Amino acid sequence: MNKTDTDQVLTTLQQRVSHPRLAEPGPSREQLDALYKAAMRAPDHAWLRPWRFIEVSGDQRELLGQWMAESAKEDDPELDDKQTTKLSNAPLRAPLVIIAWAKIVPHPKVPPIEQILATGAAVTNLLNAAHAQGIGAVWRTGNPAYSPSLKTRLGLKEEDAIVAFLYLGTPTGEAKPIPGLAPADYVTQLGQADR
Ligand SMILES: Cc1cc2nc3c(=O)[nH]c(=O)nc-3n(C[C@H](O)[C@H](O)[C@H](O)COP(=O)(O)O)c2cc1C
């Protein structure tokens, strides 16, 4: 890679931000393919390929919202109407929602946590690839990510894990400032861990 390419890659990685306000259009199929190709280069112990992605767009977002609300009510019958409505409308906040989940398999050397971490790494690659293409994206979880009832509705098994609801679309509103974090505040040398 020449220096210009290297600088561009580093700038992309160093300037990614989330975009909570997203409008039409969503990413094209070509752009999505590029996202998934990046996702699939995430580090992955024993090459288990645990990551899975469910695309939800158009009217299907209403069905997802309905499933989120029904599942939440099943998990917590006390849930009030305001919270249920909020969940029903949640997927409508972007043209495309991608549910990233980890398909967990038993493995003598790769515990479930590593399969979930690999899927999280895939999600990060996907977000960076979205940013590189000017696609707005935000990683969300919330209670639906931990709802056994929603997992069942989505066709996942008990051992599987929902890692992210990725909201994608065209960024709107003011560009978010890039926080100026100092790496030195997060790095120590051996024996000097800052607790
Ligand atoms: C595992 C995980 C779950 C998250 N869940 C939510 C969420 O449910 N709602 C939300 O507003 N932000 C959530 N976030 C944070 C946003 O994705 C985002 O990182 C945050 O708003 C900071 O913005 P930035 O990415 O531009 O620094 C989550 C992040 C991670 C890593």
PDBQT file of the ligand as one rigid body, heavy atoms in Angstrom, charges set to zero:
ROOT
HETATM    1  C1  LIG A 201     -22.393  -3.308  21.993  1.00  0.00    +0.000 C 
HETATM    2  C2  LIG A 201     -22.909  -1.909  21.785  1.00  0.00    +0.000 A 
HETATM    3  C3  LIG A 201     -24.240  -1.632  21.982  1.00  0.00    +0.000 A 
HETATM    4  C4  LIG A 201     -24.739  -0.335  21.813  1.00  0.00    +0.000 A 
HETATM    5  N1  LIG A 201     -26.072  -0.099  22.007  1.00  0.00    +0.000 NA
HETATM    6  C5  LIG A 201     -26.556   1.143  21.846  1.00  0.00    +0.000 A 
HETATM    7  C6  LIG A 201     -27.951   1.398  21.993  1.00  0.00    +0.000 A 
HETATM    8  O1  LIG A 201     -28.752   0.502  22.231  1.00  0.00    +0.000 OA
HETATM    9  N2  LIG A 201     -28.373   2.667  21.854  1.00  0.00    +0.000 N 
HETATM   10  C7  LIG A 201     -27.521   3.702  21.569  1.00  0.00    +0.000 A 
HETATM   11  O2  LIG A 201     -27.964   4.848  21.461  1.00  0.00    +0.000 OA
HETATM   12  N3  LIG A 201     -26.198   3.480  21.409  1.00  0.00    +0.000 NA
HETATM   13  C8  LIG A 201     -25.699   2.238  21.530  1.00  0.00    +0.000 A 
HETATM   14  N4  LIG A 201     -24.359   1.999  21.352  1.00  0.00    +0.000 N 
HETATM   15  C9  LIG A 201     -23.443   3.139  21.135  1.00  0.00    +0.000 C 
HETATM   16  C10 LIG A 201     -23.469   3.700  19.724  1.00  0.00    +0.000 C 
HETATM   17  O3  LIG A 201     -23.355   2.677  18.758  1.00  0.00    +0.000 OA
HETATM   18  C11 LIG A 201     -22.302   4.696  19.517  1.00  0.00    +0.000 C 
HETATM   19  O4  LIG A 201     -21.077   4.017  19.563  1.00  0.00    +0.000 OA
HETATM   20  C12 LIG A 201     -22.299   5.804  20.534  1.00  0.00    +0.000 C 
HETATM   21  O5  LIG A 201     -23.463   6.586  20.358  1.00  0.00    +0.000 OA
HETATM   22  C13 LIG A 201     -21.065   6.715  20.439  1.00  0.00    +0.000 C 
HETATM   23  O6  LIG A 201     -20.977   7.303  19.178  1.00  0.00    +0.000 OA
HETATM   24  P1  LIG A 201     -19.671   7.109  18.271  1.00  0.00    +0.000 P 
HETATM   25  O7  LIG A 201     -19.702   5.682  17.791  1.00  0.00    +0.000 OA
HETATM   26  O8  LIG A 201     -19.825   8.109  17.176  1.00  0.00    +0.000 OA
HETATM   27  O9  LIG A 201     -18.488   7.390  19.138  1.00  0.00    +0.000 OA
HETATM   28  C14 LIG A 201     -23.857   0.712  21.456  1.00  0.00    +0.000 A 
HETATM   29  C15 LIG A 201     -22.503   0.409  21.216  1.00  0.00    +0.000 A 
HETATM   30  C16 LIG A 201     -22.037  -0.877  21.366  1.00  0.00    +0.000 A 
HETATM   31  C17 LIG A 201     -20.578  -1.180  21.107  1.00  0.00    +0.000 C 
ENDROOT
TORSDOF 0
